[in-house]
Amino acid sequence: MTTTVDSVGLVIRVTNTGTPPEWQLTPVVSIGPKSLTDAASPDEFGSVPSAALGPNGALFVGDNLNHEVRVFGLDGAHRRTFGRFGEGPGEFSGLYSVAWVGDRLLTLDFGVGRIGEFSAEGAWLGQREVPGGLTGSPAQLRFFPVGVDEAFAAGLRTGPAGLESVFVGHDSRGVTGDTLTYVRSPASAGSTIICRYDGGMSLFDVPFRARLVQHPGPGGVMYVALSDAYRIAVIRGDADTLRVIERALPAEPVSDEEWAAANQAFEAFRADYPNASCDPRRPGRPDGKPFIAALFVAPDGRLWVEVVRTAGNRWELFDAEGQLLASLPVRPQREHAAPAFGPEHMVTIRRDSLDLDHVDVWRIDPGGR
């Protein structure tokens, strides 16, 4: 593996080629029920959108259905539970995300319209206002931890064109003053097929189409990539590019079987509604698969990139300067539930065949030790 660094003007370009070291995600503990029981136990979750690693081996699990935060050790032992349904101090009505920031746990509750602050023991420390009544995917309406005492929260603000989605910076003391807007791209045009029929309308995503992937970073920067190229830009403001991280990786074609499977819902709709008017008429097949499925900036400053591969998606791990450190296998995880990262551990959430949620803790093992 080779990493080269050069610059064009004031932009630093980091290019990574070759095969990185193979690291492993070694199972530590899986917390979740083997079956449904009449007597609910702490590891029988209702719905888990988010989990966070805290001090002293604490794992905080937000349960949006039961309106609770359950705390476990890395041995899987239940330590405590706090919270209940309501709008008073320490209560929840729409718990979307949890994050350990500095010396406290922050909880993002769009039902009440606040960020709650708790001690590690679950004591109520205060609150911060956020927009109330928001609904959507926990993959977007969540905290984005980017430092040991820095996280961004999804939010809204009024801009020149009306309401716009933003990332609002927080630390253990309050709002940091960093507010980042989503980067927009013309690549999003044509990524959705709109079909109108009999007074109704249906939407279909175009499979394998390039999309913009982004994540806030420490100090008010944004990591942004167009998924059809393995090129990640670190930007500040609207157009100030600070660094570009590139990875030489061969493109992979979309097979006929994969294309047919990905378009099953659209083709079934066309068969049921042959007179529907669709724009575009049919999905355009791309030349190859996208490279990047997701980006995450961990609190220790490392960049995690989920890379799309036919043989199975991989994590590729970069240091804060953009040097490729390792490749790791992606473990099963629930759609729309973001992983949590620590210096030595990763936490993923998955849903089993019985629709039961499990929280899995993995040790990050360099060299597969």
Salt bridges, closest charged atoms under 4 A:
ASP6 OD2 - ARG13 NH2 2.70
GLU22 OE2 - ARG314 NH2 2.61
ASP63 OD2 - ARG70 NH2 3.91
GLU68 OE1 - ARG70 NE 2.94
GLU91 OE2 - ARG84 NE 2.75
ASP103 OD1 - ARG104 NE 2.98
GLU117 OE1 - ARG104 NH1 2.63
GLU117 OE2 - ARG128 NE 3.03
ASP149 OD2 - ARG173 NH1 3.35
GLU164 OE2 - ARG157 NE 2.72
ASP171 OD2 - ARG173 NH2 2.65
GLU246 OE2 - ARG231 NE 3.16
GLU252 OE2 - ARG309 NH1 3.48
ASP256 OD1 - ARG285 NH2 2.98
GLU258 OE2 - LYS289 NZ 2.69
GLU267 OE2 - ARG282 NH2 2.21
ASP300 OD2 - ARG302 NE 2.98
GLU316 OE1 - ARG247 NE 2.90
GLU335 OE2 - HIS336 NE2 3.52
ASP352 OD2 - HIS358 NE2 2.83
ASP357 OD2 - ARG334 NH1 2.73
ASP357 OD1 - ARG351 NE 2.75
ASP360 OD2 - ARG350 NE 2.51
ASP365 OD1 - ARG363 NE 2.87
